[in-house]
């Protein structure tokens, strides 16, 4: 039996609300950043910069997992 790797998708607009107050890690620098507020549709403030849900997914893991929703197969 082949074990499938879990797949993830970026958070949608409503799901981003749950990230405020969480710490994410830049996967290139290792720097931890606090998600401090929602900025608008599909965007949050990470540290001192705005970040889209897609950029969070691509560049900021949360607890070692992609910053998104695990999809069930």
N, C-alpha and C positions, 0 to 999 in steps of 0.2 A: 504494500500500500504506500502510495506517495503522500508525504505530509506536505501540505501547501503552506507556504509562508503567509502570515496574515497580511492583508492589504489595508491601507489607510487612505482616507481622503481628507482634504483640508476642512476645517470647521466651517459651518455655514454662519450666516449673520447672527442668528439667535444663539447658537452654541458658543460664540465668542464671549458672551457675558460671563460664562463660567470661568474664564481665564483671568479675570481681574483679580489681582492679589497673588497670582501664581508666579513662580520663578522659572524662567526658561534659560537655556544655555546656548550661546552662539556656538555652533558646531565647528567653526573655523578657528575661533580665538579661545574658546573655553570660558569666556566671560559669562557670568550669571547676570541676568537682567530681570527686573520686576515688571510685570504687566500691570500698569497703573490705571488705565481707563480705556473706555471705548471711544474711538474718534469719529465713527460714522459707519456706514454700511461696510461690513467685512474689513474693518480696520481697528487696530488697538494701538496704544502707546506702549512701547517696550523700551524701558530706560528713558532716554530723552528723544527717541525717534518714533515716528509713525511706522506701522508695519501692517501689511495686508495679511489676510488669512493664508494666502498662497505662500508669501514669504515666510511666515511663521512655520508653515509645514515644511518648507525646503531648508530653512537655516537654523531653526530653534527647537531642538528636541525638548520634550517635557518628561522628566524622570526617565531619560534614556530611550523613550519611544518617540516616534514622529508626533508632532504637535497637530493632531487631527483625530478623526474618529476611526476606530477599528471597524472594518466592515466584515460582517459575517458572510461566509460563503455558502 
